[in-house]
Amino acid sequence: MQPQMIVPAMFDNATKLLSVKSQLHVGAITYGTAAIGQQAPRTVSSFLPEFDTEIGTARLTVEEFARRLGDFFTRQWTNAGMPANPPIEQDIFFFVGGYDDAAAYGRLFQLHIPGAPQPQEIFANPGEFGATWGGQREITDRLLVGFDPAVPNLVQDLLNIPANQRRPNLEQELKSRLITPIPWPFLPLQDCVDLSIFVVRTTITLQKWLVGIRGVGGAVDVATITRTEGFRAIQVKAISGEKTH
């Protein structure tokens, strides 16, 4: 038997922004492994019509939507014979956000398949607001957090600090001193859109000059979810033909 070799493939027109017609108060984004199946791979977005049919038309809470999404893609992963315990970087990751019925504030959950299919809430405490991101996050971390995610361990390695004397909260201490002071609870929606585009576009631009895997590119898809309008696409890719001048 010949050993299998995984070759990274990058497509600028992949769909990572997800929504379903029956649940317009909630949406999701995905990153990590983009397809399920070895012989006949399917993208995550290609499964959405089946998922939409399965969950029905009754409005779900954001948490229930995220749980159903995790259950659905766990089944697809298993049925396709995908590895049971792959390295975490080979999981399919989801952020799921939206509004529960009559709720004043939105909710946000993260899950990943197959390692952690049960949704974990982000910003779960009252009065907690902020931004979260995933994938190739080094550049965004430097912009918004103030340092690369590898810095806490790197600093302790350079100082030759023994494992039993390391400070597990060093990352949080650095964040409290270096984080970009953005007033998240008061940030207007348009500014949230502008900031989202800025960090993605900056990553795309800087990756053009870096040595390594260019995993961010193409058009930037953006949507908002509000308690009054629900899911609203702000800018999304559209199929087009050859451009003429």
N, C-alpha and C positions, 0 to 999 in steps of 0.2 A: 504494500500500500504506500502510495506516495504521500509525504507529509503535506498538509494543507498550508498554504501561505496566504495571509490576509494582506491585500493591497489596498491602501486608502484610495478612495475615489471621491472627488469633490465636484459638485454641480452647483453653479451659481443660481440656477432657477428652481432649486428644490423648495418645496412648500413646508415651512416650519411653523407657520401661524395657523392654528386650527380652530374651527368652530363648526357647530352642527345646527341645522335649521330648527330643531325642536327645542333648543335650549339657548335662546338668544341673550340670556343674562349672564352667560359664562363663556369663557374661551380658554385656550391653552396654547402653549408653545412647546416645541420639542427640540432636543439636541442630543448629541451622542450618536449611537448607532442609528442609521436612518432607514434600514430595511430589515424585514423579517423573512427568513427562508434562505436555504442554501441553493436549491435547484431552481426554484422559481421565486426569486425575491420580490417582495412587495413593500412599497414605501409606507410609512406610518399614515400619511394623509390618504392613501388609497383605501384604507380600512374604514374611514369615517362614515360613508353611507351605511355600512353594515352596523356600526356602532349606534348610529342615529336610530335605525330601525329597532335595534334591540332595546334601547332605553325607553322607548315610547314617547308620548307627548306631554305627560304630566310634568309640571315644573319640579326639578330636583334642586335640593340645596347644593351649594358649591362643593361641600364635603362629599355628599352622596355622588355627585357627578364624578369627582376625582376618584372615589372608591370604585365606581362602576368602570371607569376608564382603566384603572389598574387591573381589575379582574378581567376585562375584555382582552387587553393586550398580553396579560399573562397567559391566557388560553391560546392566543395566536402564536405566541413565542413557543409554547410547549408543543402545540400541534404541528408546527413547522420543523420540529426537531432541532431547535436552537440549543446551544450549550446551557446546561442547567446552572452552572456556577462560573460564569465568565469573569475576567477581571472587571472591576467596577467601571473602568473607562469604556468598556464595550457594552454597557447597558444602554437602554433607551430611557432618556430622562424627560420628564414633563413638569412644567409649571402650569397650574390650573388656577385661574382667578375669576372672580365675579361677585355677584350680589345675591344674597338670599332674599326671599320675598319680604318686603317691608323693612329690610335692614337699612340702617343709616350708612354703614360703612361696608366696604367690600372685604372679601376673604381671599387668602392666597395659600395654595398647598403645593408641595413638591412630592414626587414619587419617581421611582425608576424601576424598570423591568429588565431582568427578573429579580434583582437584588432586594428591592424594598417597594413592593407594589401597594402597600398601605399608605395613604397620604399623610404627610406630616405638615402641620400648619406653620406658616411663616408669619411673623408679626402677630402672634396669638394673644399677646397681652393687651388689655384696654389702653388706648392712646398710643399704640405703637404704629409708626408709619415708616416707610422707607422704600428702597429699591433692592431688587435682587437680580442676579444674572448667572449664567452658566456657560459651559463650553470652553472655548479658548478665551479665558477671562483675564489673562495677565495684564493686558493693556488697560482694560476697564478698571481693574483693581488699582493700578498705579494712578489712574486719574481720579477715582472717587474715594478709594480707601486710603491712598497715600503710599502704598508699597505693594510689591509683587507678593502673591500668596506663599512663595517659597522663602521669603525673608525670615520669619520667626525661627524656623529650623536652621536656616543657613547661619544666622547670627550665633545661635547656641553651638553649632558645629565649629565655627571659627574660633569661638572662645573656649573650645574643648570642655564644655560643661558636661559632666557625667549624666547619664540617663536619669538617675534617681534624684538629681538636683535641678533638673530642668523646670522651667516655669510654664505650666500648661496654659496659663492665662496671658502669656506674652503677646499673643496675637490681639487679644482684646485691649491690652494696655497700649499697644502701638496704635490701634484704631482710634482710641480715645484721644490720642495726641496728634495724629496725622490725618484723620479723615477729613474730606472736603466738607465744609460746613454748609450743607444745603438744607433749608428749612422745609423738610418734606411735608409736614402737616398743612402748610399754607401754599404749597407750590401750585400755581394754576395749571389746569389740564393742558393748555397749549404748551407751557414750559416743560411739562412731563414728556409730551410728544417730541419737542425739540431736543431735549436731553437724551432721550432714547435713540433718536437718529444720530445725534452727535457721537455717542460712544461706539455705536456700531460702525458708523462711517469712519471714525478715527482708527478703529481696529483694521478695517479693510484697507485704508490708505497706508498705514504703517506696515502692514504685512507684505505689501508690495516690495519692500526693501529688506525683508528679513530672510535668514536662512532657516528653513524648516517647513512644516506643513502649513499651507495657506488654507485654513478651514473656514474663513469668513469672506464672503464676496457677493457680488451681484446686487440686485435691487434690494432695498430695505423695506420689508413689509411692516406696517404699523396699524394697530387697531386700539380703540379705547373701549372700555366697558364702564358705563355709568348706571346709577340706579334708575334713571328716568328713560334713557335711550337703549340700555343694554349694549350688546356688542355692535360696534360700528367700525367698519374698515376705513382707515384714514388714507392709506396708500398701500396698494397690493399689486403684485406682478400681474400682467395681463398677457395672454397669448397674442403675438403679433407676427406679421410677415416681414419681408425684407424692407428696410427703410430706404426711401428714395429722396433725393434732394432736388 
